Amino acid sequence: MGSEVKYASEPLLQPPLPSSQQRPSEPPPLSLKITRTKTVVAVMIIDKTKTISAMRHLQHHPNILKIHKVMAAKTKIYLVMELATKGELFAKVLRRGRLSDPATRHYFSQLVYALHFCHQNNVVHRDVKPQNLLLDQNRNLKV
């Protein structure tokens, strides 16, 4: 991936709120970017005090979001990550209502598979909830 990251020509999401205006229950700010290679990625901004070393050990699993690049500033860390285009599993459940049994089994098996991989690498997620379970373009679960 090139070092230059540009904003999308049309905003795909609202720009993130300054951290002082965010409510504690809101997820970290997220922006969408298009790189020089025309790849759309998600950029997450987190406090510098949080560690990302654990996330680096989990890069080679199909149900865990990939980190493409990490950039640090004085007080924040910017993670350029794989984009989960189908959004949150929680939003899907709210839109459609109850999931079918086969769909539930599919998502649950992918969640167990991803968490088992985390635990094998001595990483604990600590915040597993439907809002943190994302779906990629193929509707596969991403933790």
MDTraj code that builds the backbone (N, CA, C; nanometers):
import mdtraj as md
import numpy as np

residues = "MET GLY SER GLU VAL LYS TYR ALA SER GLU PRO LEU LEU GLN PRO PRO LEU PRO SER SER GLN GLN ARG PRO SER GLU PRO PRO PRO LEU SER LEU LYS ILE THR ARG THR LYS THR VAL VAL ALA VAL MET ILE ILE ASP LYS THR LYS THR ILE SER ALA MET ARG HIS LEU GLN HIS HIS PRO ASN ILE LEU LYS ILE HIS LYS VAL MET ALA ALA LYS THR LYS ILE TYR LEU VAL MET GLU LEU ALA THR LYS GLY GLU LEU PHE ALA LYS VAL LEU ARG ARG GLY ARG LEU SER ASP PRO ALA THR ARG HIS TYR PHE SER GLN LEU VAL TYR ALA LEU HIS PHE CYS HIS GLN ASN ASN VAL VAL HIS ARG ASP VAL LYS PRO GLN ASN LEU LEU LEU ASP GLN ASN ARG ASN LEU LYS VAL".split()
xyz = np.array([
    [0.0840, -0.1172, 0.0000],
    [0.0000, 0.0000, 0.0000],
    [0.0879, 0.1227, 0.0000],
    [0.0563, 0.2234, -0.0797],
    [0.1346, 0.3450, -0.0872],
    [0.1230, 0.4274, 0.0384],
    [0.2169, 0.5204, 0.0544],
    [0.2161, 0.6021, 0.1752],
    [0.1125, 0.7130, 0.1678],
    [0.0636, 0.7432, 0.0492],
    [-0.0336, 0.8505, 0.0341],
    [-0.1753, 0.7964, 0.0469],
    [-0.2528, 0.8582, 0.1352],
    [-0.3925, 0.8204, 0.1532],
    [-0.4757, 0.9432, 0.1278],
    [-0.5746, 0.9334, 0.0380],
    [-0.6576, 1.0477, 0.0029],
    [-0.8000, 1.0244, 0.0495],
    [-0.8712, 1.1344, 0.0714],
    [-1.0127, 1.1242, 0.1015],
    [-1.0869, 1.0803, -0.0238],
    [-1.1969, 1.0105, -0.0033],
    [-1.2810, 0.9715, -0.1157],
    [-1.3346, 1.0969, -0.1823],
    [-1.3599, 1.0912, -0.3131],
    [-1.4080, 1.2089, -0.3852],
    [-1.5427, 1.2558, -0.3330],
    [-1.6276, 1.1636, -0.2919],
    [-1.7529, 1.1981, -0.2265],
    [-1.7481, 1.1392, -0.0873],
    [-1.7869, 1.2174, 0.0146],
    [-1.7810, 1.1629, 0.1505],
    [-1.8708, 1.0406, 0.1636],
    [-1.8135, 0.9312, 0.2133],
    [-1.8901, 0.8099, 0.2335],
    [-1.9495, 0.8063, 0.3736],
    [-1.8851, 0.8740, 0.4654],
    [-1.9321, 0.8864, 0.6023],
    [-1.9117, 1.0304, 0.6458],
    [-1.9837, 1.0711, 0.7485],
    [-1.9591, 1.2023, 0.8069],
    [-1.8199, 1.2008, 0.8683],
    [-1.7479, 1.3144, 0.8676],
    [-1.6183, 1.3170, 0.9341],
    [-1.6360, 1.2869, 1.0823],
    [-1.5368, 1.2269, 1.1476],
    [-1.5510, 1.1920, 1.2882],
    [-1.5619, 1.3157, 1.3763],
    [-1.6349, 1.3031, 1.4872],
    [-1.6441, 1.4110, 1.5840],
    [-1.5132, 1.4213, 1.6599],
    [-1.4767, 1.5419, 1.7052],
    [-1.3614, 1.5498, 1.7939],
    [-1.3883, 1.4650, 1.9184],
    [-1.2835, 1.4062, 1.9757],
    [-1.3028, 1.3138, 2.0871],
    [-1.3715, 1.3803, 2.2060],
    [-1.3591, 1.5111, 2.2209],
    [-1.4242, 1.5798, 2.3321],
    [-1.5756, 1.5838, 2.3166],
    [-1.6285, 1.5670, 2.1921],
    [-1.7717, 1.5729, 2.1682],
    [-1.8365, 1.4356, 2.1611],
    [-1.7597, 1.3294, 2.1713],
    [-1.8154, 1.1953, 2.1610],
    [-1.8718, 1.1502, 2.2942],
    [-1.9801, 1.0750, 2.2860],
    [-2.0352, 1.0136, 2.4058],
    [-1.9568, 0.8863, 2.4325],
    [-1.9418, 0.8454, 2.5597],
    [-1.8612, 0.7270, 2.5921],
    [-1.9101, 0.5999, 2.5250],
    [-2.0400, 0.5887, 2.4956],
    [-2.0919, 0.4652, 2.4374],
    [-2.0705, 0.4563, 2.2865],
    [-2.0241, 0.5646, 2.2234],
    [-2.0049, 0.5637, 2.0792],
    [-1.8767, 0.4910, 2.0421],
    [-1.8749, 0.4259, 1.9254],
    [-1.7513, 0.3615, 1.8803],
    [-1.6482, 0.4674, 1.8437],
    [-1.5215, 0.4278, 1.8298],
    [-1.4188, 0.5231, 1.7909],
    [-1.4506, 0.5845, 1.6552],
    [-1.3972, 0.7056, 1.6270],
    [-1.4222, 0.7687, 1.4981],
    [-1.3727, 0.6805, 1.3838],
    [-1.4465, 0.6835, 1.2732],
    [-1.4113, 0.6009, 1.1588],
    [-1.4313, 0.6823, 1.0332],
    [-1.3337, 0.6804, 0.9448],
    [-1.3433, 0.7476, 0.8159],
    [-1.3135, 0.6461, 0.7079],
    [-1.3668, 0.6703, 0.5898],
    [-1.3364, 0.5844, 0.4759],
    [-1.2411, 0.6588, 0.3846],
    [-1.1434, 0.5898, 0.3327],
    [-1.0439, 0.6492, 0.2454],
    [-1.0284, 0.5645, 0.1203],
    [-0.9852, 0.6289, 0.0117],
    [-0.9484, 0.5571, -0.1099],
    [-0.7994, 0.5802, -0.1307],
    [-0.7243, 0.4715, -0.1423],
    [-0.5805, 0.4834, -0.1575],
    [-0.5443, 0.5036, -0.3032],
    [-0.4173, 0.5267, -0.3274],
    [-0.3678, 0.5462, -0.4624],
    [-0.3957, 0.4251, -0.5499],
    [-0.4038, 0.3075, -0.4901],
    [-0.4322, 0.1855, -0.5655],
    [-0.5813, 0.1588, -0.5779],
    [-0.6637, 0.2596, -0.5469],
    [-0.8104, 0.2518, -0.5578],
    [-0.8721, 0.1525, -0.4595],
    [-0.8012, 0.1232, -0.3489],
    [-0.8529, 0.0352, -0.2460],
    [-0.9259, 0.1197, -0.1421],
    [-1.0478, 0.0809, -0.1086],
    [-1.1213, 0.1519, -0.0043],
    [-1.0895, 0.0833, 0.1274],
    [-1.0457, 0.1617, 0.2250],
    [-1.0098, 0.1091, 0.3558],
    [-1.0797, 0.1903, 0.4636],
    [-1.0846, 0.1379, 0.5838],
    [-1.1385, 0.2098, 0.6985],
    [-1.0222, 0.2618, 0.7806],
    [-1.0344, 0.3838, 0.8307],
    [-0.9320, 0.4410, 0.9174],
    [-0.9959, 0.4647, 1.0531],
    [-0.9441, 0.3973, 1.1560],
    [-0.9959, 0.4118, 1.2909],
    [-0.8961, 0.4923, 1.3730],
    [-0.9460, 0.5845, 1.4531],
    [-0.8612, 0.6668, 1.5380],
    [-0.8839, 0.6224, 1.6817],
    [-0.7762, 0.5821, 1.7500],
    [-0.7876, 0.5371, 1.8885],
    [-0.6897, 0.6145, 1.9754],
    [-0.7139, 0.6138, 2.1074],
    [-0.6212, 0.6776, 2.1995],
    [-0.4885, 0.6041, 2.1976],
    [-0.3815, 0.6803, 2.2134],
    [-0.2491, 0.6211, 2.2061],
    [-0.2236, 0.5226, 2.3199],
    [-0.2981, 0.5362, 2.4299],
    [-0.2758, 0.4485, 2.5440],
    [-0.3187, 0.3053, 2.5175],
    [-0.4072, 0.2832, 2.4198],
    [-0.4495, 0.1477, 2.3879],
    [-0.3418, 0.0779, 2.3053],
    [-0.3270, -0.0510, 2.3270],
    [-0.2222, -0.1221, 2.2529],
    [-0.2798, -0.1863, 2.1277],
    [-0.1963, -0.1943, 2.0271],
    [-0.2353, -0.2613, 1.9028],
    [-0.1446, -0.3801, 1.8742],
    [-0.0496, -0.4054, 1.9634],
    [0.0422, -0.5173, 1.9388],
    [-0.0328, -0.6497, 1.9312],
    [-0.1360, -0.6662, 2.0137],
    [-0.2138, -0.7901, 2.0096],
    [-0.2818, -0.8072, 1.8746],
    [-0.3304, -0.6967, 1.8178],
    [-0.3989, -0.7029, 1.6895],
    [-0.3048, -0.7455, 1.5778],
    [-0.1788, -0.7108, 1.5886],
    [-0.0809, -0.7472, 1.4856],
    [-0.0575, -0.8981, 1.4796],
    [-0.0752, -0.9676, 1.5932],
    [-0.0548, -1.1126, 1.5971],
    [-0.1703, -1.1890, 1.5332],
    [-0.2787, -1.1187, 1.5030],
    [-0.3999, -1.1852, 1.4557],
    [-0.4287, -1.1575, 1.3082],
    [-0.3284, -1.1199, 1.2329],
    [-0.3471, -1.0771, 1.0947],
    [-0.3830, -1.1880, 0.9975],
    [-0.3558, -1.3098, 1.0315],
    [-0.3694, -1.4176, 0.9331],
    [-0.4877, -1.5079, 0.9635],
    [-0.6037, -1.4473, 0.9782],
    [-0.7251, -1.5241, 1.0031],
    [-0.8381, -1.4648, 0.9191],
    [-0.9170, -1.5477, 0.8533],
    [-1.0196, -1.4954, 0.7626],
    [-1.1335, -1.4197, 0.8319],
    [-1.1504, -1.4371, 0.9629],
    [-1.2602, -1.3704, 1.0317],
    [-1.2140, -1.2592, 1.1256],
    [-1.0927, -1.2115, 1.1050],
    [-1.0399, -1.1002, 1.1845],
    [-0.9979, -0.9902, 1.0879],
    [-1.0421, -0.8664, 1.1167],
    [-1.0093, -0.7529, 1.0296],
    [-0.8586, -0.7370, 1.0155],
    [-0.8142, -0.7113, 0.8950],
    [-0.6716, -0.6915, 0.8681],
    [-0.6335, -0.5461, 0.8938],
    [-0.5143, -0.5263, 0.9484],
    [-0.4596, -0.3921, 0.9655],
    [-0.3580, -0.3721, 0.8540],
    [-0.3803, -0.2688, 0.7706],
    [-0.2892, -0.2422, 0.6602],
    [-0.1730, -0.1532, 0.7026],
    [-0.2017, -0.0561, 0.7884],
    [-0.0973, 0.0385, 0.8268],
    [-0.1322, 0.0996, 0.9610],
    [-0.0298, 0.1354, 1.0392],
    [-0.0476, 0.2031, 1.1672],
    [0.0323, 0.3315, 1.1623],
    [-0.0330, 0.4426, 1.1965],
    [0.0345, 0.5721, 1.2005],
    [0.0107, 0.6335, 1.3374],
    [0.1154, 0.6854, 1.3993],
    [0.1034, 0.7411, 1.5335],
    [0.1237, 0.8923, 1.5308],
    [0.0434, 0.9611, 1.6103],
    [0.0596, 1.1039, 1.6349],
    [0.0877, 1.1187, 1.7847],
    [0.0896, 1.2423, 1.8336],
    [0.1211, 1.2632, 1.9751],
    [0.0246, 1.1910, 2.0677],
    [-0.1028, 1.2028, 2.0426],
    [-0.2013, 1.1474, 2.1353],
    [-0.2918, 1.0423, 2.0739],
    [-0.2829, 1.0185, 1.9459],
    [-0.3722, 0.9238, 1.8786],
    [-0.2933, 0.8260, 1.7936],
    [-0.3560, 0.7121, 1.7682],
    [-0.3026, 0.6140, 1.6746],
    [-0.4071, 0.5969, 1.5650],
    [-0.3643, 0.6002, 1.4398],
    [-0.4533, 0.5846, 1.3250],
    [-0.4294, 0.4457, 1.2665],
    [-0.5347, 0.3652, 1.2622],
    [-0.5265, 0.2310, 1.2065],
    [-0.5942, 0.2302, 1.0702],
    [-0.5209, 0.1940, 0.9670],
    [-0.5795, 0.1765, 0.8346],
    [-0.6118, 0.0286, 0.8245],
    [-0.7434, -0.0007, 0.8198],
    [-0.7885, -0.1389, 0.8310],
    [-0.8720, -0.1798, 0.7116],
    [-0.8886, -0.3092, 0.6986],
    [-0.9790, -0.3669, 0.5999],
    [-1.1189, -0.3090, 0.6225],
    [-1.1895, -0.2824, 0.5147],
    [-1.3239, -0.2268, 0.5234],
    [-1.4266, -0.3390, 0.5186],
    [-1.5135, -0.3437, 0.6187],
    [-1.6234, -0.4401, 0.6222],
    [-1.7458, -0.3701, 0.5637],
    [-1.7699, -0.3911, 0.4360],
    [-1.8677, -0.3113, 0.3610],
    [-2.0130, -0.3370, 0.3985],
    [-2.0441, -0.4510, 0.4572],
    [-2.1845, -0.4815, 0.4905],
    [-2.2225, -0.4357, 0.6310],
    [-2.1302, -0.3702, 0.7020],
    [-2.1629, -0.3089, 0.8309],
    [-2.1712, -0.4061, 0.9474],
    [-2.2408, -0.3612, 1.0515],
    [-2.2508, -0.4372, 1.1758],
    [-2.3543, -0.5495, 1.1646],
    [-2.3256, -0.6587, 1.2317],
    [-2.4239, -0.7659, 1.2432],
    [-2.5469, -0.7147, 1.3183],
    [-2.5256, -0.6305, 1.4177],
    [-2.6343, -0.5732, 1.4971],
    [-2.7325, -0.4968, 1.4081],
    [-2.6801, -0.4153, 1.3173],
    [-2.7670, -0.3374, 1.2271],
    [-2.8471, -0.4306, 1.1366],
    [-2.7852, -0.5398, 1.0928],
    [-2.8562, -0.6360, 1.0083],
    [-2.9726, -0.6989, 1.0839],
    [-2.9500, -0.7337, 1.2097],
    [-3.0560, -0.7935, 1.2910],
    [-3.1685, -0.6918, 1.3138],
    [-3.1314, -0.5654, 1.3377],
    [-3.2340, -0.4628, 1.3571],
    [-3.3177, -0.4425, 1.2307],
    [-3.2539, -0.4443, 1.1134],
    [-3.3251, -0.4243, 0.9870],
    [-3.4156, -0.5419, 0.9535],
    [-3.3630, -0.6621, 0.9644],
    [-3.4337, -0.7807, 0.9175],
    [-3.5097, -0.8550, 1.0254],
    [-3.4802, -0.8242, 1.1499],
    [-3.5396, -0.9028, 1.2575],
    [-3.4565, -1.0275, 1.2825],
    [-3.5190, -1.1263, 1.3385],
    [-3.4505, -1.2497, 1.3759],
    [-3.3823, -1.3149, 1.2559],
    [-3.2595, -1.3638, 1.2790],
    [-3.1864, -1.4358, 1.1741],
    [-3.2390, -1.5780, 1.1630],
    [-3.2278, -1.6355, 1.0457],
    [-3.2667, -1.7754, 1.0268],
    [-3.1686, -1.8656, 1.1023],
    [-3.2096, -1.9879, 1.1293],
    [-3.1213, -2.0813, 1.1999],
    [-2.9917, -2.1079, 1.1231],
    [-2.9974, -2.1310, 0.9906],
    [-2.8706, -2.1518, 0.9181],
    [-2.7788, -2.0287, 0.9233],
    [-2.8351, -1.9091, 0.9118],
    [-2.7534, -1.7873, 0.9186],
    [-2.6924, -1.7720, 1.0572],
    [-2.7714, -1.8005, 1.1598],
    [-2.7211, -1.7921, 1.2973],
    [-2.6069, -1.8895, 1.3188],
    [-2.6238, -2.0127, 1.2712],
    [-2.5159, -2.1121, 1.2833],
    [-2.3907, -2.0672, 1.2088],
    [-2.4090, -2.0106, 1.0906],
    [-2.2974, -1.9630, 1.0090],
    [-2.2183, -1.8549, 1.0834],
    [-2.2869, -1.7520, 1.1321],
    [-2.2188, -1.6424, 1.2022],
    [-2.1580, -1.6895, 1.3335],
    [-2.2305, -1.7749, 1.4058],
    [-2.1797, -1.8216, 1.5343],
    [-2.0543, -1.9067, 1.5159],
    [-2.0534, -1.9932, 1.4153],
    [-1.9341, -2.0760, 1.3925],
    [-1.8147, -1.9896, 1.3531],
    [-1.8378, -1.8837, 1.2745],
    [-1.7280, -1.7938, 1.2391],
    [-1.6778, -1.7169, 1.3611],
    [-1.7688, -1.6780, 1.4498],
    [-1.7297, -1.6080, 1.5733],
    [-1.6463, -1.6997, 1.6618],
    [-1.6915, -1.8226, 1.6808],
    [-1.6167, -1.9178, 1.7635],
    [-1.4796, -1.9443, 1.7020],
    [-1.4744, -1.9586, 1.5716],
    [-1.3484, -1.9825, 1.5002],
    [-1.2512, -1.8663, 1.5224],
    [-1.2994, -1.7440, 1.5108],
    [-1.2140, -1.6255, 1.5299],
    [-1.1689, -1.6119, 1.6755],
    [-1.2598, -1.6296, 1.7701],
    [-1.2234, -1.6160, 1.9114],
    [-1.1294, -1.7272, 1.9553],
    [-1.1486, -1.8467, 1.9024],
    [-1.0559, -1.9563, 1.9334],
    [-0.9149, -1.9211, 1.8857],
    [-0.9042, -1.8629, 1.7666],
    [-0.7743, -1.8198, 1.7145],
    [-0.7125, -1.7131, 1.8057],
    [-0.7942, -1.6186, 1.8507],
    [-0.7454, -1.5152, 1.9443],
    [-0.6903, -1.5805, 2.0705],
    [-0.7672, -1.6715, 2.1287],
    [-0.7259, -1.7345, 2.2535],
    [-0.6011, -1.8203, 2.2350],
    [-0.5867, -1.8836, 2.1199],
    [-0.4647, -1.9602, 2.0923],
    [-0.3421, -1.8694, 2.0888],
    [-0.3631, -1.7423, 2.0546],
    [-0.2537, -1.6452, 2.0496],
    [-0.2497, -1.5571, 2.1740],
    [-0.3127, -1.6031, 2.2810],
    [-0.3135, -1.5325, 2.4098],
    [-0.3702, -1.3918, 2.4013],
    [-0.4747, -1.3756, 2.3220],
    [-0.5427, -1.2470, 2.3081],
    [-0.6885, -1.2673, 2.3483],
    [-0.7392, -1.1761, 2.4316],
    [-0.8788, -1.1791, 2.4731],
    [-0.9457, -1.0545, 2.4176],
    [-1.0612, -1.0694, 2.3548],
    [-1.1287, -0.9560, 2.2891],
    [-1.1817, -0.8545, 2.3891],
    [-1.2448, -0.8918, 2.4959],
    [-1.2994, -0.8087, 2.6041],
    [-1.4218, -0.7250, 2.5689],
    [-1.4624, -0.7180, 2.4439],
    [-1.5800, -0.6376, 2.4095],
    [-1.6578, -0.7025, 2.2944],
    [-1.6869, -0.8312, 2.3087],
    [-1.7618, -0.9017, 2.2047],
    [-1.9095, -0.8673, 2.2205],
    [-1.9641, -0.8024, 2.1206],
    [-2.1072, -0.7687, 2.1170],
    [-2.1453, -0.7511, 1.9708],
    [-2.2738, -0.7582, 1.9386],
    [-2.3143, -0.7516, 1.7978],
    [-2.2669, -0.6243, 1.7259],
    [-2.2531, -0.5135, 1.7976],
    [-2.2069, -0.3894, 1.7344],
    [-2.0605, -0.3997, 1.6906],
    [-1.9836, -0.4892, 1.7503],
    [-1.8426, -0.5052, 1.7153],
    [-1.8173, -0.6218, 1.6205],
    [-1.9231, -0.6849, 1.5741],
    [-1.9106, -0.7927, 1.4776],
    [-1.9531, -0.7382, 1.3423],
    [-1.8610, -0.7365, 1.2487],
    [-1.8831, -0.6740, 1.1182],
    [-1.8976, -0.7800, 1.0103],
    [-1.9564, -0.7387, 0.8986],
    [-1.9755, -0.8287, 0.7849],
    [-1.9027, -0.7725, 0.6636],
    [-1.8268, -0.8584, 0.5949],
    [-1.7559, -0.8133, 0.4749],
    [-1.8469, -0.8240, 0.3525],
    [-1.7920, -0.7982, 0.2341],
    [-1.8721, -0.7968, 0.1111],
    [-1.9315, -0.9344, 0.0799],
    [-1.8714, -1.0415, 0.1327],
    [-1.9235, -1.1768, 0.1124],
    [-2.0105, -1.2221, 0.2286],
    [-2.0452, -1.1310, 0.3140],
    [-2.1261, -1.1565, 0.4345],
    [-2.0602, -1.2552, 0.5306],
    [-1.9275, -1.2502, 0.5354],
    [-1.8544, -1.3274, 0.6352],
    [-1.8310, -1.2390, 0.7566],
    [-1.8353, -1.2994, 0.8738],
    [-1.8191, -1.2269, 0.9987],
    [-1.6739, -1.1839, 1.0166],
    [-1.6551, -1.0616, 1.0641],
    [-1.5209, -1.0100, 1.0946],
    [-1.5229, -0.9549, 1.2371],
    [-1.4251, -0.9969, 1.3171],
    [-1.4133, -0.9500, 1.4550],
    [-1.3077, -0.8408, 1.4573],
])
top = md.Topology()
chain = top.add_chain()
for i, resn in enumerate(residues, 1):
    res = top.add_residue(resn, chain, resSeq=i)
    for name in ("N", "CA", "C"):
        top.add_atom(name, md.element.get_by_symbol(name[0]), res)
traj = md.Trajectory(xyz[None], top)
